[in-house]
Amino acid sequence: MAEGTDETRRRFIKGSLGVATGLALAGCTGDSGGESTETTTETTSAETTADGTTTDETTTEDASGESYTVSMVPVGDVTFESVPEKWETYFPGYADMGVALGQADGLSAVGSKSRFYTSYYDELDGVSLDKGSVVELVGDNGIDKEVYYELDNDVHLTDPKWLVSNSFFGLQQKDVDQIVEQVGPFVGNTIFRRTDKWHDYRYYTMYEAFEKVAEVFQKKDQYEAFKSFHDSYLADVKGNLPAAKQRPNGLLCFAASDEPEKFSPYRIDGKGANKKHFHDLGVSDALEGTDVQGLSESNRGKIDYETLLQVDPDALFVRGHETKTREEFQNTVVSFMKDHNVASQLTAVENDDVYRGGPIYQGPIQNLFLTERFATLLYPDTFSGELFDRGKLSNIVAGEF
C-alpha cells in the first residue's frame, strides 16, 4: 500500500458507512484547513416512491462551485471537493452509464469483464472503451480488497452492501470502511434485480441511478440531453406497439450451455433494471400466477423443459449467450431445442420465438440497442432497421448537444 494512504483523501470529504448497522446514512464532513466554506443547500421533501419506500435527499454545493454533495441510498451523502477522474464499478450497467457521460477513459475496473458487453459502442462514432485496460475485480476466490488500494480510484460506483452481503466476495463491512477512509467513497445502489432479501432499502430505476452518476461526474446537462433522447425514442416505439392482446408473454431465464436442460428463471414482471426493455415493449410474464420465483442470491432453483411446457410461453428468452450472433444462437441452442423430445413441443420453439435474453446488467446505451433488438424481433411487421439516430446519440456521449 502506498505511503500516506491513511491520510484524508485529497479530493473528497468522507465519513463512515453505516451499511452494517441498519444502513445509517454516511455523515460526510470536511476540513478545509480550519477555514469555513459558505455553502448553498437545496433539499427535496420526503417522497414516496413506487415501491413504497421514502427518500429525503439533500444536495449541498459550495458557492464557488468547488465542492458538491451527492446523496444516494444506502450510503447517503458523499461530498466531493472536485470531480472524480478515475473510477470503478462492480456493475457493468453503471460502467455503461459512465461511458454515456463521456467518462470511458477514467474507468479502471468492473466486477466481471465477460458480463460487460461493449460491442454496442462500435455503432457509435467516437465512442470507444479499451476493455483490455480494465481490471476485473472478481477472481476465483472472490475480491481481494488490496485491488482497491492498488487501483486508487477517486470513487467506487458500487452499492457497498452488495459487496458485504455476498459471501463469495469475502469482504466485510470493516473492509469497506477502510477503503472509504483510505481510498475513496462508494456511491451506488443494486438496481439490476429486486429479489435479494438483504436489499431492504430504496431501489432506483435505471434512469434514477443514471442521474446520480451524472451528479457524481457533474454532467447533469449531458444526462438531461440523453434522457430526452431516450424519452423521445421510447415514445415513438411505444406509440407504434401492437395492441396489448397481440403482444407476447415471455419466459426469461439463464442457461449458458449450448445444449441446455435446466434453466434459472427470472420474473419479467419484476422491476429490476435488467428487464426494462421487456417492460417498455409490453412483454408480459409467462410465469405470472405460478409459484416459480425469480433468481436471487438466496434462490438458485432451476426449472426443466417439463415445467417450461406447462407454462408454454409465447417467447423464450435465454441469457448466457450474449456474445453469440443471432445465427450462432440459432445454430446451437435453438437447434438443440428443435431436436429435443420435450423442448420441441414448446410453442416458442415451434414458432422460432426463442431469443438471446440480453445482458443481466445493462445501462442506458445498451438499453437503447436492446429495445431496438427486441422491437424488431418481436414485432417485425411494425419495426425494422435502425430505430434511433446513432449520430445524434454519439454527439450526446461526446458532450455535443
matplotlib code that plots the C-alpha trace (Angstrom):
import matplotlib.pyplot as plt

x = [0.0, 1.4, 2.8, 0.3, -2.9, -4.1, -4.3, -7.5, -8.2, -7.2, -10.2, -13.0, -14.7, -15.7, -17.5, -18.1, -20.6, -23.4, -24.4, -23.9, -25.9, -29.3, -28.0, -27.3, -26.6, -23.0, -22.2, -19.6, -17.8, -14.9, -11.9, -10.6, -7.7, -9.9, -11.5, -15.2, -16.8, -20.0, -22.5, -25.9, -28.2, -31.1, -33.4, -36.2, -39.1, -39.7, -41.1, -42.8, -41.6, -43.5, -42.1, -43.3, -40.0, -39.3, -36.4, -35.4, -32.3, -30.2, -27.7, -25.1, -23.0, -20.1, -20.9, -17.7, -18.6, -15.6, -17.4, -20.7, -22.7, -24.4, -26.9, -27.9, -29.2, -27.7, -24.6, -26.2, -24.4, -20.9, -19.2, -16.7, -14.1, -13.5, -14.9, -13.7, -11.4, -10.6, -13.4, -14.6, -17.8, -18.8, -21.8, -21.4, -24.6, -23.0, -19.9, -22.2, -23.7, -20.2, -19.5, -22.7, -21.5, -18.1, -16.1, -14.9, -11.2, -11.5, -12.9, -10.4, -12.3, -15.6, -16.7, -16.6, -15.4, -17.2, -20.5, -19.6, -20.8, -19.1, -19.9, -22.7, -20.2, -18.9, -22.0, -21.4, -18.8, -16.2, -17.4, -15.0, -13.6, -10.3, -11.6, -8.1, -7.0, -10.0, -9.2, -11.5, -12.4, -13.7, -11.2, -11.5, -11.6, -13.8, -12.5, -9.1, -9.6, -6.0, -7.1, -9.0, -5.8, -3.7, -6.2, -6.5, -9.8, -11.4, -14.9, -16.4, -19.8, -20.9, -23.5, -21.3, -24.0, -23.9, -20.2, -20.7, -23.9, -22.5, -20.3, -18.4, -16.7, -15.1, -15.5, -16.7, -18.0, -14.7, -13.0, -15.5, -15.0, -11.2, -11.5, -13.7, -11.3, -8.0, -9.0, -12.3, -16.1, -18.8, -21.8, -24.3, -27.4, -28.0, -30.6, -30.4, -32.8, -35.1, -35.2, -32.4, -33.7, -30.9, -31.9, -34.4, -33.9, -34.9, -34.4, -33.7, -34.8, -32.1, -32.5, -32.7, -29.4, -28.0, -29.0, -27.0, -23.9, -24.3, -24.3, -21.1, -19.4, -21.2, -22.7, -26.3, -26.9, -25.5, -27.8, -30.8, -29.9, -29.5, -32.8, -34.6, -33.2, -34.4, -37.8, -38.4, -37.2, -39.3, -42.4, -42.1, -41.7, -44.5, -46.8, -46.4, -46.7, -49.4, -52.5, -51.9, -53.6, -51.2, -48.1, -46.4, -45.9, -42.4, -40.3, -36.8, -34.2, -30.4, -28.7, -25.2, -24.9, -25.4, -27.4, -29.4, -31.5, -32.0, -32.9, -32.6, -35.8, -36.3, -39.6, -40.3, -42.9, -40.2, -38.9, -35.2, -33.4, -32.3, -35.9, -36.5, -36.7, -39.3, -41.5, -41.1, -42.1, -45.2, -44.0, -45.9, -44.6, -45.5, -44.7, -47.4, -49.7, -47.2, -45.1, -41.8, -39.6, -37.0, -33.3, -31.7, -28.7, -30.7, -32.9, -30.9, -33.8, -34.0, -36.7, -36.7, -38.4, -41.4, -42.0, -41.5, -44.0, -46.6, -46.1, -45.6, -44.6, -45.1, -41.5, -38.5, -35.5, -32.3, -29.5, -25.9, -25.3, -24.8, -21.5, -23.2, -24.8, -28.5, -27.4, -24.9, -27.6, -30.0, -27.4, -26.6, -29.2, -32.3, -31.1, -30.7, -34.2, -35.7, -34.2, -35.2, -38.2, -39.8, -38.4, -39.5, -43.1, -42.8, -44.8, -41.8, -39.6, -42.2, -42.6, -38.9, -39.5, -36.5, -34.1, -30.9, -32.2, -29.9, -27.3, -28.0, -26.5, -27.4, -27.0, -28.6, -26.6, -27.0, -30.7, -31.4, -29.9, -31.7, -35.0, -34.4, -33.3, -36.4, -38.8, -37.6, -37.6, -40.9, -42.8, -41.2, -44.4, -44.1, -40.4, -37.3, -33.8, -32.4, -34.9, -32.8, -30.3, -26.8, -25.2, -27.2, -26.6, -22.8, -22.9, -24.6, -22.0, -19.3, -20.9, -22.2, -25.9]
y = [0.0, 3.4, 5.6, 8.1, 6.1, 6.6, 10.4, 12.0, 11.7, 14.9, 15.2, 14.0, 14.8, 11.4, 9.9, 6.3, 3.9, 2.6, -0.3, -3.0, -1.2, -0.5, 1.4, 4.5, 7.3, 8.3, 11.5, 13.2, 16.1, 18.1, 20.0, 22.8, 23.9, 25.5, 27.9, 27.8, 27.5, 29.2, 26.8, 26.9, 24.0, 22.5, 20.0, 17.9, 17.0, 13.4, 11.4, 8.1, 6.0, 3.4, 0.6, 2.1, 3.5, 7.1, 9.4, 12.7, 13.8, 16.9, 18.3, 20.8, 22.8, 25.2, 28.8, 28.8, 25.5, 23.7, 21.1, 19.3, 16.5, 13.5, 11.6, 8.0, 5.2, 3.2, 5.3, 8.7, 11.9, 11.9, 15.3, 15.8, 18.5, 18.0, 15.9, 12.3, 11.3, 7.7, 5.4, 1.8, -0.2, -3.7, -3.4, -3.2, -1.2, 1.6, 1.3, 1.9, 5.0, 6.4, 5.8, 7.5, 10.6, 10.6, 9.1, 5.9, 6.9, 7.0, 3.5, 1.3, -1.9, -3.8, -6.9, -9.3, -8.2, -11.0, -9.5, -6.0, -6.0, -3.2, -4.2, -1.7, 1.2, 0.0, 1.5, 5.0, 7.2, 8.4, 6.2, 3.5, 1.8, 0.0, -3.1, -4.6, -1.9, -2.5, -4.7, -7.5, -7.2, -10.8, -13.6, -17.3, -16.6, -13.6, -10.0, -9.2, -5.9, -4.9, -4.3, -1.2, 0.2, -0.7, 1.0, 4.1, 5.2, 8.5, 7.0, 3.5, 3.4, 0.3, -0.5, -1.4, -3.6, -5.8, -6.5, -7.3, -9.3, -11.8, -14.2, -15.3, -11.9, -12.3, -8.7, -7.4, -4.1, -3.2, -3.7, -1.3, 1.3, 1.1, 1.5, 4.6, 6.1, 5.3, 5.3, 6.9, 6.8, 4.4, 5.7, 3.2, 1.0, -2.5, -2.0, -4.8, -7.1, -6.7, -10.2, -10.2, -10.3, -8.2, -5.3, -3.8, -0.2, 2.1, 0.9, 3.1, 2.8, 2.8, 6.5, 7.5, 5.8, 7.3, 10.7, 10.1, 9.1, 12.3, 14.2, 12.4, 13.5, 16.9, 16.1, 16.8, 18.7, 15.7, 13.4, 15.5, 15.5, 11.7, 11.3, 13.5, 11.4, 8.2, 9.5, 10.7, 7.3, 5.3, 7.4, 6.6, 2.9, 2.7, 4.7, 2.0, -1.2, -3.6, -3.8, -5.5, -8.7, -9.1, -8.8, -12.0, -13.3, -14.4, -16.5, -15.1, -17.5, -18.2, -21.2, -20.7, -24.2, -24.7, -27.8, -26.6, -28.9, -26.7, -23.0, -20.4, -18.4, -14.6, -12.8, -10.4, -8.7, -7.8, -4.2, -4.7, -2.6, -5.8, -6.2, -2.6, -3.4, -6.1, -3.8, -1.0, -3.3, -4.7, -8.2, -9.9, -12.5, -16.1, -17.1, -14.8, -16.8, -19.6, -20.3, -20.0, -17.4, -15.2, -15.8, -14.2, -14.7, -17.0, -18.6, -20.7, -23.0, -24.3, -25.4, -28.1, -28.5, -30.2, -27.0, -24.9, -27.0, -26.5, -22.7, -22.8, -19.2, -17.4, -16.4, -17.8, -15.5, -17.3, -15.4, -16.5, -16.2, -12.5, -12.9, -15.1, -13.6, -14.4, -17.0, -18.6, -18.8, -20.5, -23.0, -24.1, -23.5, -23.4, -26.3, -28.4, -27.5, -28.4, -31.9, -32.3, -34.6, -32.2, -28.8, -29.3, -29.2, -25.7, -23.1, -20.7, -23.4, -24.4, -20.7, -19.7, -17.4, -18.4, -15.5, -14.4, -12.8, -9.8, -8.8, -9.3, -5.9, -3.1, 0.7, 3.4, 3.0, -0.8, -0.4, 1.7, -1.1, -3.9, -2.1, -1.9, -5.5, -6.9, -4.5, -5.7, -9.4, -9.5, -7.1, -7.5, -6.3, -3.0, -2.3, -2.9, -1.4, 1.3, 2.8, 5.6, 8.1, 6.8, 10.1, 12.2, 9.7, 9.8, 13.6, 13.4, 11.0, 13.3, 16.2, 17.9, 18.6]
z = [0.0, -0.9, 1.8, 3.2, 2.3, 5.9, 5.3, 4.3, 0.6, -1.1, -3.3, -1.1, 2.2, 3.6, 6.5, 7.7, 6.0, 8.1, 5.9, 8.6, 11.2, 9.7, 6.7, 8.6, 6.2, 5.8, 7.6, 5.4, 7.0, 5.6, 6.9, 4.7, 6.8, 9.5, 7.2, 6.9, 3.4, 2.6, 1.0, -0.5, 0.1, -1.9, -0.1, -1.7, 0.5, 1.5, -1.4, -1.5, -4.5, -6.5, -4.4, -1.1, 0.1, 1.0, 0.4, 1.7, -0.2, 0.3, -2.1, -0.9, -3.3, -2.5, -3.5, -5.5, -7.2, -5.8, -3.7, -4.0, -2.4, -3.9, -1.9, -2.7, -0.7, 1.0, 1.6, 2.0, 1.5, -0.1, -0.6, -3.4, -3.4, -7.2, -10.0, -9.9, -12.8, -12.1, -11.1, -10.9, -10.5, -9.9, -12.1, -15.9, -16.1, -14.1, -16.3, -19.3, -17.5, -17.2, -20.8, -21.7, -19.9, -21.7, -18.8, -20.5, -20.2, -16.4, -15.9, -14.2, -13.2, -13.3, -11.5, -14.4, -17.8, -19.5, -18.4, -19.7, -23.3, -25.2, -28.8, -28.8, -28.8, -32.2, -33.8, -32.3, -33.9, -31.4, -28.6, -27.5, -24.4, -24.1, -22.3, -22.2, -19.8, -17.4, -14.4, -13.3, -9.6, -9.1, -9.1, -8.3, -4.6, -4.6, -4.4, -3.0, -1.2, -2.0, -5.6, -4.4, -2.9, -6.0, -8.3, -6.1, -7.6, -6.9, -6.5, -6.5, -8.2, -6.4, -3.8, -0.8, 0.7, -2.4, -1.7, 2.0, 1.6, -0.9, 1.0, -2.1, -2.4, 1.0, 2.0, 5.4, 6.5, 8.1, 4.7, 3.0, 5.8, 5.4, 1.6, 2.1, 4.6, 2.8, -0.9, -1.9, -1.3, -2.6, -4.4, -5.9, -5.5, -6.7, -9.4, -11.8, -9.9, -6.9, -5.5, -2.8, 0.7, 2.1, -0.2, 2.2, 1.3, -1.6, -5.1, -8.1, -11.7, -14.3, -15.1, -11.4, -10.9, -14.1, -12.8, -9.6, -11.7, -13.6, -10.3, -9.3, -12.6, -12.7, -16.1, -15.3, -18.6, -20.5, -18.6, -19.4, -23.1, -23.0, -21.1, -23.6, -26.4, -24.7, -23.8, -27.4, -28.8, -26.4, -27.1, -30.8, -30.1, -27.6, -29.8, -32.5, -30.5, -31.4, -29.3, -25.9, -26.9, -29.8, -27.6, -26.4, -22.9, -22.3, -20.1, -19.2, -18.0, -17.8, -19.3, -20.6, -22.2, -25.9, -25.0, -22.0, -19.9, -16.8, -16.6, -13.8, -14.1, -13.9, -13.4, -16.2, -14.1, -11.6, -11.6, -11.9, -14.5, -16.4, -17.6, -18.7, -22.4, -21.9, -19.9, -22.4, -25.2, -23.4, -22.9, -20.1, -17.7, -18.7, -15.0, -13.6, -11.4, -10.8, -7.7, -9.7, -8.1, -9.7, -9.4, -6.4, -4.1, -1.9, -4.6, -7.1, -8.0, -11.6, -13.9, -16.7, -20.0, -18.4, -16.3, -19.4, -21.3, -18.5, -18.8, -22.6, -23.1, -26.5, -26.4, -24.6, -23.7, -22.8, -21.1, -21.2, -25.0, -25.5, -27.3, -30.0, -33.1, -33.7, -36.3, -33.9, -31.2, -33.7, -34.8, -31.2, -28.6, -30.8, -33.0, -29.8, -28.7, -32.0, -31.8, -28.1, -27.5, -24.9, -25.9, -29.5, -28.2, -26.9, -28.8, -28.8, -30.3, -32.9, -33.9, -33.9, -31.0, -28.9, -28.4, -26.6, -23.4, -23.3, -20.6, -16.9, -16.3, -18.6, -18.7, -20.8, -24.1, -24.0, -23.3, -26.4, -28.5, -26.7, -27.1, -30.8, -31.0, -29.3, -31.0, -34.4, -33.3, -31.6, -33.9, -37.3, -39.1, -37.3, -36.6, -38.8, -39.3, -37.0, -34.7, -33.3, -34.6, -34.0, -34.9, -32.5, -29.7, -30.5, -30.2, -26.8, -25.5, -26.8, -24.9, -28.1, -27.5]

ax = plt.figure().add_subplot(projection="3d")
ax.plot(x, y, z, "-o")
ax.set_aspect("equal")
plt.show()
